[in-house]
Amino acid sequence: MKPIHLAVLLCISLAAVGQTMVSPQSRPKAEGTYQLRLIPGIPDGVGFEILRADNVLIRQAHIPAVAGLHGFPDTVTARQAGELMLLKLTQGQLPPTLTRAEIADILAGTPPLRR
């Protein structure tokens, strides 16, 4: 067999193997896709994580902008805070800081935090 034919055959074989090794499920997620994941069961409530391509970018185990180390009182408030932070990220606000006023709005109607 001529060397050129052997080289072409080798390239075709490697291309076929490469196609079977990378399935659609194993391809990475789009770079700009963010995901919110709640963290239940932390010592003093609920927290959340913001991920991008399965990498944790932000882990918020405590309520930001308030004194003390308190988790969110429930999954509803944790989700609201996480979604607001996601909105800020997608709008290009870096860091996606939550203000005291935003936290107060989210926590309105929940029992006061223990000191």
C-alpha positions, -999 to +999 in steps of 0.1 A: +000+000+000+013+034-009+023+058+019-003+084+008-031+059+009-021+048+043-020+084+056-055+091+042-068+059+057-053+068+091-068+103+090-103+089+082-100+064+110-090+090+135-118+113+125-143+085+129-130+076+163-131+113+174-168+116+163-178+086+184-159+097+215-176+131+218-213+125+223-238+154+224-243+148+262-207+152+270-203+185+251-198+215+275-228+238+281-228+272+264-204+296+281-231+322+289-255+298+305-260+304+342-278+280+365-293+286+400-291+257+426-306+260+461-286+247+491-311+233+516-299+221+550-272+246+558-269+252+595-292+283+597-315+281+567-312+279+529-286+292+506-279+291+468-252+286+442-248+302+408-231+279+383-218+284+348-210+253+327-212+232+359-187+253+377-197+271+409-192+309+404-210+321+436-219+302+467-242+322+489-247+302+521-256+333+542-279+363+535-257+391+521-258+427+533-271+419+568-252+415+601-245+379+612-243+346+595-279+337+587-292+315+559-324+325+541-354+314+561-369+293+533-364+282+497-387+309+484-366+338+497-333+320+487-347+315+451-358+352+449-323+364+460-306+340+436-328+350+407-321+387+414-284+380+414-287+360+382-305+389+366-277+413+375-251+389+361-269+385+328-272+423+326-234+426+330-234+440+366-202+427+382-201+420+410-238+412+412-242+427+447-275+426+465-283+458+485-298+460+520-330+474+504-332+445+480-327+420+508-353+438+530-378+435+501-371+398+497-373+391+534-405+412+539-432+391+556-407+366+570-400+362+608-371+385+621-336+370+620-323+356+653-293+374+666 
